[in-house]
């Protein structure tokens, strides 16, 4: 009984965490794109950050939300924004 209750709890927490991650990806990507739009588009950091944001969007579509958030946060760092 204890084991099944523990498994159910872990499963529930995993599902909630995944849903939260999934909803954060687009927010981070939009934040990065909005910031990049106000910067010099020819700057190497901006170009690299936009490439990372494109990769983050692709990962989000694939359901790889943790990887997507990591890429988006790296892009935000390249743009000088807080993570």
C-alpha positions in Angstrom: 0.0 0.0 0.0 2.8 2.4 0.9 4.7 1.7 -2.2 1.7 2.3 -4.5 0.9 5.5 -2.7 4.5 6.7 -3.1 4.5 5.8 -6.8 1.2 7.7 -7.3 2.7 10.7 -5.6 5.8 10.7 -7.7 3.8 10.3 -10.9 1.5 13.2 -9.9 4.4 15.5 -9.1 6.1 14.6 -12.4 3.0 15.4 -14.4 2.5 18.8 -12.6 6.2 19.7 -13.1 6.0 18.8 -16.8 2.9 20.9 -17.3 4.6 23.8 -15.6 7.7 23.4 -17.8 5.6 23.2 -20.9 3.9 26.5 -20.2 7.2 28.3 -19.4 8.9 27.6 -22.7 6.9 30.0 -24.8 7.1 32.7 -22.2 10.9 32.5 -22.1 11.2 32.3 -25.9 8.9 35.4 -26.4 10.9 37.3 -23.7 14.1 36.6 -25.6 12.6 37.5 -29.0 11.1 40.7 -27.7 14.5 41.7 -26.2 16.4 40.7 -29.3 14.1 42.9 -31.5 15.3 46.0 -29.6 19.0 45.1 -30.2 21.4 45.3 -33.1 20.4 42.4 -35.3 24.0 42.3 -36.7 25.6 41.6 -33.3 27.0 38.1 -33.1 25.5 37.6 -29.6 22.0 38.5 -30.8 22.3 36.2 -33.8 23.5 33.3 -31.6 20.8 34.0 -29.1 18.1 34.0 -31.8 19.5 30.7 -33.1 19.2 29.3 -29.5 15.6 30.6 -29.3 14.8 28.8 -32.6 16.2 25.6 -31.2 14.2 26.2 -27.9 11.0 26.5 -30.0 11.8 23.3 -31.9 12.5 21.4 -28.7 9.3 22.7 -27.2 7.3 21.4 -30.2 9.0 18.0 -29.7 7.9 17.9 -26.1 11.4 18.3 -24.7 10.5 21.1 -22.3 13.5 20.9 -19.9 15.9 21.1 -22.9 13.8 23.9 -24.4 13.9 25.9 -21.2 17.7 25.4 -20.9 18.2 26.7 -24.5 15.9 29.7 -23.9 17.6 30.6 -20.6 21.1 30.4 -22.3 19.7 32.7 -25.0 18.4 35.1 -22.4 21.9 35.1 -20.7 23.5 35.9 -24.1 21.1 38.9 -24.4 22.1 40.1 -20.9 18.7 39.3 -19.4 18.2 37.7 -16.0 17.5 34.0 -16.2 
